[in-house]
């Protein structure tokens, strides 16, 4: 399982998953394994973008948990959970800096 940290937008969470995928699988493998992993990632990414757009949550804060396994070096996604959050201010704290001179 891979889980992103909370990001300001779900789109940003998808980007974090993308960076993780390329750093973990795509950069280390070569040949057919690399291409099969990329095809699986591309299909998953398309589904994530389509679903979040359909639900209208792309610009809301979010985090993604990705469940996957590796078979013969190939990345195989099983499912993804997208947690969506409403960010709203809960208060304001002002800090004044004074000089002692």
N, CA, C and O atoms as a Tinker XYZ file with bonds, in Angstrom:
   404  protein
     1  N      0.837000   -1.180000    0.000000    73     2
     2  CA     0.000000    0.000000    0.000000    64     1     3
     3  C      0.879000    1.238000    0.000000    63     2     4     5
     4  O      1.918000    1.277000    0.659000    81     3
     5  N      0.462000    2.229000   -0.730000    73     3     6
     6  CA     1.120000    3.529000   -0.746000    64     5     7
     7  C      0.060000    4.564000   -0.416000    63     6     8     9
     8  O     -1.047000    4.514000   -0.952000    81     7
     9  N      0.391000    5.502000    0.463000    73     7    10
    10  CA    -0.567000    6.541000    0.841000    64     9    11
    11  C      0.097000    7.900000    0.769000    63    10    12    13
    12  O      1.177000    8.104000    1.323000    81    11
    13  N     -0.552000    8.827000    0.086000    73    11    14
    14  CA    -0.015000   10.181000   -0.001000    64    13    15
    15  C     -0.321000   10.931000    1.288000    63    14    16    17
    16  O     -1.186000   10.532000    2.068000    81    15
    17  N      0.394000   12.007000    1.493000    73    15    18
    18  CA     0.043000   12.915000    2.571000    64    17    19
    19  C     -1.127000   13.769000    2.109000    63    18    20    21
    20  O     -1.456000   13.780000    0.923000    81    19
    21  N     -1.746000   14.471000    3.019000    73    19    22
    22  CA    -2.853000   15.351000    2.666000    64    21    23
    23  C     -2.328000   16.461000    1.764000    63    22    24    25
    24  O     -1.337000   17.114000    2.090000    81    23
    25  N     -2.979000   16.669000    0.652000    73    23    26
    26  CA    -2.555000   17.699000   -0.301000    64    25    27
    27  C     -3.680000   18.720000   -0.474000    63    26    28    29
    28  O     -4.844000   18.409000   -0.224000    81    27
    29  N     -3.334000   19.940000   -0.901000    73    27    30
    30  CA    -4.358000   20.977000   -1.082000    64    29    31
    31  C     -5.430000   20.620000   -2.112000    63    30    32    33
    32  O     -6.561000   21.098000   -2.018000    81    31
    33  N     -5.081000   19.781000   -3.096000    73    31    34
    34  CA    -6.066000   19.355000   -4.093000    64    33    35
    35  C     -5.907000   17.862000   -4.370000    63    34    36    37
    36  O     -4.822000   17.303000   -4.211000    81    35
    37  N     -6.990000   17.231000   -4.782000    73    35    38
    38  CA    -6.928000   15.817000   -5.165000    64    37    39
    39  C     -6.030000   15.667000   -6.387000    63    38    40    41
    40  O     -5.325000   14.667000   -6.524000    81    39
    41  N     -6.054000   16.656000   -7.272000    73    39    42
    42  CA    -5.171000   16.637000   -8.439000    64    41    43
    43  C     -3.716000   16.552000   -7.993000    63    42    44    45
    44  O     -2.920000   15.838000   -8.603000    81    43
    45  N     -3.366000   17.277000   -6.930000    73    43    46
    46  CA    -2.010000   17.225000   -6.382000    64    45    47
    47  C     -1.682000   15.853000   -5.813000    63    46    48    49
    48  O     -0.549000   15.386000   -5.920000    81    47
    49  N     -2.674000   15.208000   -5.209000    73    47    50
    50  CA    -2.467000   13.851000   -4.671000    64    49    51
    51  C     -2.193000   12.871000   -5.809000    63    50    52    53
    52  O     -1.342000   11.990000   -5.687000    81    51
    53  N     -2.915000   13.028000   -6.910000    73    51    54
    54  CA    -2.673000   12.166000   -8.078000    64    53    55
    55  C     -1.251000   12.379000   -8.590000    63    54    56    57
    56  O     -0.586000   11.421000   -8.985000    81    55
    57  N     -0.778000   13.625000   -8.587000    73    55    58
    58  CA     0.602000   13.909000   -9.012000    64    57    59
    59  C      1.611000   13.246000   -8.093000    63    58    60    61
    60  O      2.638000   12.746000   -8.550000    81    59
    61  N      1.321000   13.240000   -6.791000    73    59    62
    62  CA     2.232000   12.563000   -5.850000    64    61    63
    63  C      2.293000   11.066000   -6.126000    63    62    64    65
    64  O      3.365000   10.463000   -6.075000    81    63
    65  N      1.147000   10.470000   -6.418000    73    63    66
    66  CA     1.126000    9.041000   -6.745000    64    65    67
    67  C      1.907000    8.807000   -8.032000    63    66    68    69
    68  O      2.641000    7.824000   -8.139000    81    67
    69  N      1.759000    9.693000   -9.005000    73    67    70
    70  CA     2.490000    9.569000  -10.268000    64    69    71
    71  C      4.001000    9.614000  -10.019000    63    70    72    73
    72  O      4.741000    8.772000  -10.527000    81    71
    73  N      4.450000   10.589000   -9.244000    73    71    74
    74  CA     5.889000   10.701000   -8.955000    64    73    75
    75  C      6.394000    9.455000   -8.230000    63    74    76    77
    76  O      7.481000    8.955000   -8.521000    81    75
    77  N      5.588000    8.957000   -7.276000    73    75    78
    78  CA     5.972000    7.742000   -6.562000    64    77    79
    79  C      6.095000    6.568000   -7.530000    63    78    80    81
    80  O      7.067000    5.816000   -7.469000    81    79
    81  N      5.115000    6.403000   -8.427000    73    79    82
    82  CA     5.143000    5.297000   -9.375000    64    81    83
    83  C      6.407000    5.352000  -10.236000    63    82    84    85
    84  O      7.120000    4.356000  -10.353000    81    83
    85  N      6.686000    6.511000  -10.838000    73    83    86
    86  CA     7.851000    6.596000  -11.729000    64    85    87
    87  C      9.158000    6.394000  -10.971000    63    86    88    89
    88  O     10.089000    5.791000  -11.504000    81    87
    89  N      9.244000    6.885000   -9.739000    73    87    90
    90  CA    10.472000    6.689000   -8.960000    64    89    91
    91  C     10.634000    5.239000   -8.508000    63    90    92    93
    92  O     11.756000    4.739000   -8.422000    81    91
    93  N      9.534000    4.569000   -8.223000    73    91    94
    94  CA     9.588000    3.211000   -7.674000    64    93    95
    95  C      9.664000    2.129000   -8.742000    63    94    96    97
    96  O     10.424000    1.171000   -8.594000    81    95
    97  N      8.896000    2.264000   -9.805000    73    95    98
    98  CA     8.801000    1.180000  -10.786000    64    97    99
    99  C      9.422000    1.523000  -12.137000    63    98   100   101
   100  O     10.194000    0.729000  -12.675000    81    99
   101  N      9.107000    2.659000  -12.679000    73    99   102
   102  CA     9.483000    2.957000  -14.046000    64   101   103
   103  C     10.984000    3.187000  -14.204000    63   102   104   105
   104  O     11.570000    2.786000  -15.210000    81   103
   105  N     11.606000    3.825000  -13.224000    73   103   106
   106  CA    13.030000    4.145000  -13.361000    64   105   107
   107  C     13.940000    2.943000  -13.138000    63   106   108   109
   108  O     15.092000    2.950000  -13.570000    81   107
   109  N     13.430000    1.905000  -12.461000    73   107   110
   110  CA    14.284000    0.776000  -12.099000    64   109   111
   111  C     14.205000   -0.403000  -13.065000    63   110   112   113
   112  O     15.118000   -1.227000  -13.114000    81   111
   113  N     13.148000   -0.486000  -13.812000    73   111   114
   114  CA    12.944000   -1.640000  -14.697000    64   113   115
   115  C     13.217000   -1.263000  -16.155000    63   114   116   117
   116  O     13.267000   -0.084000  -16.506000    81   115
   117  N     13.386000   -2.261000  -16.976000    73   115   118
   118  CA    13.608000   -2.066000  -18.408000    64   117   119
   119  C     12.746000   -3.056000  -19.183000    63   118   120   121
   120  O     12.291000   -4.057000  -18.631000    81   119
   121  N     12.528000   -2.775000  -20.453000    73   119   122
   122  CA    11.863000   -3.720000  -21.342000    64   121   123
   123  C     10.379000   -3.878000  -21.118000    63   122   124   125
   124  O      9.671000   -2.920000  -20.807000    81   123
   125  N      9.917000   -5.112000  -21.283000    73   123   126
   126  CA     8.488000   -5.419000  -21.213000    64   125   127
   127  C      7.890000   -5.154000  -19.828000    63   126   128   129
   128  O      6.746000   -4.716000  -19.715000    81   127
   129  N      8.667000   -5.421000  -18.781000    73   127   130
   130  CA     8.184000   -5.193000  -17.419000    64   129   131
   131  C      7.877000   -3.711000  -17.228000    63   130   132   133
   132  O      6.849000   -3.342000  -16.661000    81   131
   133  N      8.775000   -2.885000  -17.706000    73   131   134
   134  CA     8.614000   -1.430000  -17.598000    64   133   135
   135  C      7.366000   -0.968000  -18.340000    63   134   136   137
   136  O      6.584000   -0.180000  -17.809000    81   135
   137  N      7.181000   -1.444000  -19.540000    73   135   138
   138  CA     6.031000   -1.021000  -20.348000    64   137   139
   139  C      4.712000   -1.540000  -19.778000    63   138   140   141
   140  O      3.703000   -0.837000  -19.815000    81   139
   141  N      4.713000   -2.762000  -19.254000    73   139   142
   142  CA     3.499000   -3.310000  -18.651000    64   141   143
   143  C      3.111000   -2.503000  -17.412000    63   142   144   145
   144  O      1.933000   -2.211000  -17.205000    81   143
   145  N      4.096000   -2.144000  -16.593000    73   143   146
   146  CA     3.830000   -1.315000  -15.420000    64   145   147
   147  C      3.291000    0.050000  -15.838000    63   146   148   149
   148  O      2.364000    0.572000  -15.219000    81   147
   149  N      3.871000    0.623000  -16.883000    73   147   150
   150  CA     3.421000    1.934000  -17.357000    64   149   151
   151  C      1.983000    1.864000  -17.871000    63   150   152   153
   152  O      1.190000    2.768000  -17.607000    81   151
   153  N      1.644000    0.814000  -18.592000    73   151   154
   154  CA     0.267000    0.655000  -19.085000    64   153   155
   155  C     -0.711000    0.555000  -17.915000    63   154   156   157
   156  O     -1.783000    1.159000  -17.949000    81   155
   157  N     -0.345000   -0.207000  -16.881000    73   155   158
   158  CA    -1.202000   -0.329000  -15.707000    64   157   159
   159  C     -1.353000    1.012000  -14.995000    63   158   160   161
   160  O     -2.449000    1.375000  -14.566000    81   159
   161  N     -0.239000    1.749000  -14.871000    73   159   162
   162  CA    -0.306000    3.069000  -14.236000    64   161   163
   163  C     -1.181000    4.021000  -15.058000    63   162   164   165
   164  O     -2.008000    4.739000  -14.496000    81   163
   165  N     -1.007000    4.031000  -16.361000    73   163   166
   166  CA    -1.771000    4.932000  -17.231000    64   165   167
   167  C     -3.270000    4.661000  -17.110000    63   166   168   169
   168  O     -4.070000    5.594000  -17.045000    81   167
   169  N     -3.639000    3.407000  -17.081000    73   167   170
   170  CA    -5.057000    3.049000  -16.932000    64   169   171
   171  C     -5.591000    3.531000  -15.575000    63   170   172   173
   172  O     -6.686000    4.089000  -15.499000    81   171
   173  N     -4.818000    3.314000  -14.512000    73   171   174
   174  CA    -5.221000    3.757000  -13.183000    64   173   175
   175  C     -5.337000    5.279000  -13.119000    63   174   176   177
   176  O     -6.318000    5.807000  -12.596000    81   175
   177  N     -4.340000    5.981000  -13.648000    73   175   178
   178  CA    -4.349000    7.448000  -13.615000    64   177   179
   179  C     -5.567000    8.004000  -14.349000    63   178   180   181
   180  O     -6.210000    8.942000  -13.877000    81   179
   181  N     -5.877000    7.426000  -15.498000    73   179   182
   182  CA    -7.050000    7.860000  -16.261000    64   181   183
   183  C     -8.321000    7.688000  -15.433000    63   182   184   185
   184  O     -9.184000    8.565000  -15.415000    81   183
   185  N     -8.426000    6.544000  -14.747000    73   183   186
   186  CA    -9.604000    6.277000  -13.918000    64   185   187
   187  C     -9.688000    7.255000  -12.747000    63   186   188   189
   188  O    -10.775000    7.726000  -12.411000    81   187
   189  N     -8.551000    7.565000  -12.125000    73   187   190
   190  CA    -8.540000    8.522000  -11.015000    64   189   191
   191  C     -8.995000    9.904000  -11.475000    63   190   192   193
   192  O     -9.820000   10.541000  -10.820000    81   191
   193  N     -8.459000   10.361000  -12.597000    73   191   194
   194  CA    -8.821000   11.677000  -13.110000    64   193   195
   195  C    -10.292000   11.726000  -13.509000    63   194   196   197
   196  O    -10.993000   12.684000  -13.180000    81   195
   197  N    -10.762000   10.701000  -14.213000    73   195   198
   198  CA   -12.162000   10.674000  -14.642000    64   197   199
   199  C    -13.108000   10.655000  -13.450000    63   198   200   201
   200  O    -14.096000   11.389000  -13.436000    81   199
   201  N    -12.821000    9.825000  -12.447000    73   199   202
   202  CA   -13.714000    9.698000  -11.290000    64   201   203
   203  C    -13.745000   10.982000  -10.463000    63   202   204   205
   204  O    -14.815000   11.415000  -10.035000    81   203
   205  N    -12.586000   11.589000  -10.236000    73   203   206
   206  CA   -12.567000   12.807000   -9.434000    64   205   207
   207  C    -13.222000   13.971000  -10.178000    63   206   208   209
   208  O    -13.861000   14.820000   -9.557000    81   207
   209  N    -13.069000   14.017000  -11.488000    73   207   210
   210  CA   -13.741000   15.052000  -12.279000    64   209   211
   211  C    -15.250000   14.838000  -12.270000    63   210   212   213
   212  O    -16.023000   15.784000  -12.118000    81   211
   213  N    -15.654000   13.596000  -12.431000    73   211   214
   214  CA   -17.077000   13.239000  -12.428000    64   213   215
   215  C    -17.738000   13.620000  -11.097000    63   214   216   217
   216  O    -18.872000   14.098000  -11.070000    81   215
   217  N    -17.012000   13.401000  -10.003000    73   215   218
   218  CA   -17.537000   13.708000   -8.669000    64   217   219
   219  C    -17.367000   15.186000   -8.308000    63   218   220   221
   220  O    -17.929000   15.650000   -7.316000    81   219
   221  N    -16.599000   15.920000   -9.106000    73   219   222
   222  CA   -16.381000   17.349000   -8.852000    64   221   223
   223  C    -15.511000   17.646000   -7.643000    63   222   224   225
   224  O    -15.717000   18.649000   -6.960000    81   223
   225  N    -14.533000   16.773000   -7.370000    73   223   226
   226  CA   -13.689000   16.956000   -6.193000    64   225   227
   227  C    -12.222000   17.227000   -6.533000    63   226   228   229
   228  O    -11.377000   17.218000   -5.638000    81   227
   229  N    -11.910000   17.463000   -7.778000    73   227   230
   230  CA   -10.519000   17.659000   -8.200000    64   229   231
   231  C     -9.831000   18.791000   -7.458000    63   230   232   233
   232  O     -8.636000   18.712000   -7.176000    81   231
   233  N    -10.578000   19.851000   -7.135000    73   231   234
   234  CA    -9.982000   21.023000   -6.494000    64   233   235
   235  C    -10.132000   21.034000   -4.984000    63   234   236   237
   236  O     -9.780000   22.022000   -4.339000    81   235
   237  N    -10.640000   19.972000   -4.415000    73   235   238
   238  CA   -10.764000   19.871000   -2.960000    64   237   239
   239  C     -9.522000   19.190000   -2.397000    63   238   240   241
   240  O     -8.819000   18.479000   -3.115000    81   239
   241  N     -9.256000   19.405000   -1.122000    73   239   242
   242  CA    -8.108000   18.776000   -0.476000    64   241   243
   243  C     -8.321000   17.264000   -0.447000    63   242   244   245
   244  O     -9.453000   16.787000   -0.363000    81   243
   245  N     -7.230000   16.527000   -0.519000    73   243   246
   246  CA    -7.405000   15.083000   -0.534000    64   245   247
   247  C     -6.146000   14.296000   -0.280000    63   246   248   249
   248  O     -5.040000   14.830000   -0.195000    81   247
   249  N     -6.363000   13.006000   -0.164000    73   247   250
   250  CA    -5.281000   12.052000    0.048000    64   249   251
   251  C     -5.695000   10.761000   -0.647000    63   250   252   253
   252  O     -6.878000   10.424000   -0.684000    81   251
   253  N     -4.726000   10.041000   -1.194000    73   251   254
   254  CA    -5.002000    8.800000   -1.917000    64   253   255
   255  C     -4.259000    7.644000   -1.259000    63   254   256   257
   256  O     -3.071000    7.742000   -0.951000    81   255
   257  N     -4.980000    6.554000   -1.051000    73   255   258
   258  CA    -4.369000    5.294000   -0.614000    64   257   259
   259  C     -4.452000    4.346000   -1.799000    63   258   260   261
   260  O     -5.533000    4.085000   -2.327000    81   259
   261  N     -3.312000    3.839000   -2.205000    73   259   262
   262  CA    -3.239000    2.972000   -3.372000    64   261   263
   263  C     -2.858000    1.559000   -2.926000    63   262   264   265
   264  O     -1.833000    1.354000   -2.276000    81   263
   265  N     -3.689000    0.605000   -3.283000    73   263   266
   266  CA    -3.432000   -0.799000   -2.974000    64   265   267
   267  C     -2.990000   -1.483000   -4.262000    63   266   268   269
   268  O     -3.649000   -1.365000   -5.295000    81   267
   269  N     -1.882000   -2.190000   -4.194000    73   267   270
   270  CA    -1.297000   -2.805000   -5.388000    64   269   271
   271  C     -0.466000   -4.019000   -4.980000    63   270   272   273
   272  O     -0.210000   -4.250000   -3.798000    81   271
   273  N     -0.055000   -4.780000   -5.980000    73   271   274
   274  CA     0.935000   -5.831000   -5.752000    64   273   275
   275  C      1.883000   -5.840000   -6.939000    63   274   276   277
   276  O      1.621000   -5.218000   -7.968000    81   275
   277  N      2.961000   -6.538000   -6.782000    73   275   278
   278  CA     3.966000   -6.647000   -7.835000    64   277   279
   279  C      4.040000   -8.109000   -8.246000    63   278   280   281
   280  O      4.280000   -8.983000   -7.413000    81   279
   281  N      3.835000   -8.372000   -9.527000    73   279   282
   282  CA     3.907000   -9.738000  -10.043000    64   281   283
   283  C      4.974000   -9.775000  -11.133000    63   282   284   285
   284  O      4.842000   -9.110000  -12.160000    81   283
   285  N      6.011000  -10.540000  -10.911000    73   283   286
   286  CA     7.142000  -10.642000  -11.854000    64   285   287
   287  C      7.709000   -9.272000  -12.193000    63   286   288   289
   288  O      8.090000   -9.017000  -13.335000    81   287
   289  N      7.765000   -8.393000  -11.198000    73   287   290
   290  CA     8.320000   -7.058000  -11.389000    64   289   291
   291  C      7.349000   -6.041000  -11.971000    63   290   292   293
   292  O      7.711000   -4.878000  -12.149000    81   291
   293  N      6.120000   -6.460000  -12.272000    73   291   294
   294  CA     5.132000   -5.566000  -12.888000    64   293   295
   295  C      4.203000   -5.001000  -11.825000    63   294   296   297
   296  O      3.660000   -5.739000  -11.003000    81   295
   297  N      4.026000   -3.689000  -11.848000    73   295   298
   298  CA     3.107000   -2.984000  -10.965000    64   297   299
   299  C      1.672000   -3.325000  -11.369000    63   298   300   301
   300  O      1.277000   -3.118000  -12.517000    81   299
   301  N      0.894000   -3.852000  -10.411000    73   299   302
   302  CA    -0.493000   -4.221000  -10.679000    64   301   303
   303  C     -1.389000   -3.557000   -9.619000    63   302   304   305
   304  O     -1.454000   -4.023000   -8.482000    81   303
   305  N     -2.081000   -2.465000   -9.996000    73   303   306
   306  CA    -2.958000   -1.802000   -9.028000    64   305   307
   307  C     -4.208000   -2.635000   -8.766000    63   306   308   309
   308  O     -4.744000   -3.267000   -9.677000    81   307
   309  N     -4.669000   -2.631000   -7.514000    73   307   310
   310  CA    -5.863000   -3.374000   -7.131000    64   309   311
   311  C     -7.022000   -2.407000   -6.929000    63   310   312   313
   312  O     -8.105000   -2.596000   -7.483000    81   311
   313  N     -6.783000   -1.365000   -6.127000    73   311   314
   314  CA    -7.811000   -0.359000   -5.907000    64   313   315
   315  C     -7.178000    0.896000   -5.327000    63   314   316   317
   316  O     -6.058000    0.865000   -4.817000    81   315
   317  N     -7.906000    1.991000   -5.411000    73   315   318
   318  CA    -7.459000    3.249000   -4.826000    64   317   319
   319  C     -8.609000    3.848000   -4.035000    63   318   320   321
   320  O     -9.764000    3.808000   -4.460000    81   319
   321  N     -8.276000    4.403000   -2.882000    73   319   322
   322  CA    -9.253000    5.112000   -2.068000    64   321   323
   323  C     -8.868000    6.578000   -2.065000    63   322   324   325
   324  O     -7.727000    6.930000   -1.766000    81   323
   325  N     -9.815000    7.424000   -2.396000    73   323   326
   326  CA    -9.570000    8.860000   -2.423000    64   325   327
   327  C    -10.347000    9.480000   -1.270000    63   326   328   329
   328  O    -11.577000    9.431000   -1.238000    81   327
   329  N     -9.624000   10.058000   -0.336000    73   327   330
   330  CA   -10.267000   10.756000    0.768000    64   329   331
   331  C    -10.320000   12.233000    0.403000    63   330   332   333
   332  O     -9.306000   12.831000    0.042000    81   331
   333  N    -11.512000   12.816000    0.501000    73   331   334
   334  CA   -11.710000   14.213000    0.126000    64   333   335
   335  C    -12.043000   15.010000    1.380000    63   334   336   337
   336  O    -12.850000   14.581000    2.206000    81   335
   337  N    -11.415000   16.170000    1.513000    73   335   338
   338  CA   -11.595000   17.012000    2.692000    64   337   339
   339  C    -12.038000   18.414000    2.289000    63   338   340   341
   340  O    -11.698000   18.909000    1.214000    81   339
   341  N    -12.795000   19.031000    3.167000    73   339   342
   342  CA   -13.145000   20.440000    3.021000    64   341   343
   343  C    -12.196000   21.207000    3.930000    63   342   344   345
   344  O    -12.185000   20.988000    5.141000    81   343
   345  N    -11.411000   22.092000    3.363000    73   343   346
   346  CA   -10.532000   22.914000    4.183000    64   345   347
   347  C    -11.221000   24.247000    4.438000    63   346   348   349
   348  O    -11.645000   24.931000    3.507000    81   347
   349  N    -11.323000   24.602000    5.700000    73   347   350
   350  CA   -11.902000   25.893000    6.038000    64   349   351
   351  C    -11.159000   26.433000    7.247000    63   350   352   353
   352  O    -10.718000   25.671000    8.106000    81   351
   353  N    -11.025000   27.741000    7.307000    73   351   354
   354  CA   -10.292000   28.327000    8.439000    64   353   355
   355  C    -11.038000   28.104000    9.753000    63   354   356   357
   356  O    -12.265000   28.195000    9.807000    81   355
   357  N    -10.283000   27.812000   10.804000    73   355   358
   358  CA   -10.884000   27.633000   12.122000    64   357   359
   359  C    -10.508000   28.768000   13.068000    63   358   360   361
   360  O    -11.045000   28.856000   14.172000    81   359
   361  N     -9.623000   29.608000   12.660000    73   359   362
   362  CA    -9.216000   30.737000   13.486000    64   361   363
   363  C     -8.055000   31.468000   12.860000    63   362   364   365
   364  O     -7.534000   31.071000   11.818000    81   363
   365  N     -7.656000   32.553000   13.517000    73   363   366
   366  CA    -6.557000   33.357000   13.002000    64   365   367
   367  C     -5.664000   33.737000   14.171000    63   366   368   369
   368  O     -6.149000   34.177000   15.213000    81   367
   369  N     -4.383000   33.570000   13.999000    73   367   370
   370  CA    -3.412000   33.925000   15.028000    64   369   371
   371  C     -2.462000   34.943000   14.412000    63   370   372   373
   372  O     -1.892000   34.716000   13.345000    81   371
   373  N     -2.306000   36.053000   15.093000    73   371   374
   374  CA    -1.402000   37.092000   14.602000    64   373   375
   375  C     -0.192000   37.138000   15.507000    63   374   376   377
   376  O     -0.325000   37.157000   16.731000    81   375
   377  N      0.972000   37.157000   14.921000    73   375   378
   378  CA     2.217000   37.246000   15.661000    64   377   379
   379  C      2.899000   38.538000   15.250000    63   378   380   381
   380  O      3.215000   38.730000   14.075000    81   379
   381  N      3.131000   39.442000   16.227000    73   379   382
   382  CA     3.794000   40.709000   15.947000    64   381   383
   383  C      5.251000   40.606000   16.373000    63   382   384   385
   384  O      5.572000   40.095000   17.446000    81   383
   385  N      6.097000   41.089000   15.531000    73   383   386
   386  CA     7.529000   41.102000   15.803000    64   385   387
   387  C      7.894000   42.529000   16.180000    63   386   388   389
   388  O      7.669000   43.462000   15.409000    81   387
   389  N      8.458000   42.690000   17.370000    73   387   390
   390  CA     8.871000   44.024000   17.807000    64   389   391
   391  C     10.378000   44.026000   17.944000    63   390   392   393
   392  O     10.994000   43.015000   18.282000    81   391
   393  N     10.951000   45.169000   17.677000    73   391   394
   394  CA    12.403000   45.283000   17.837000    64   393   395
   395  C     12.698000   45.819000   19.231000    63   394   396   397
   396  O     11.968000   46.656000   19.762000    81   395
   397  N     13.769000   45.324000   19.804000    73   395   398
   398  CA    14.156000   45.695000   21.162000    64   397   399
   399  C     15.028000   46.932000   21.166000    63   398   400   401
   400  O     15.373000   47.408000   22.247000    81   399
   401  N     15.408000   47.484000   20.017000    73   399   402
   402  CA    16.348000   48.603000   19.943000    64   401   403
   403  C     15.757000   49.915000   20.308000    63   402   404
   404  O     16.451000   50.932000   20.284000    81   403
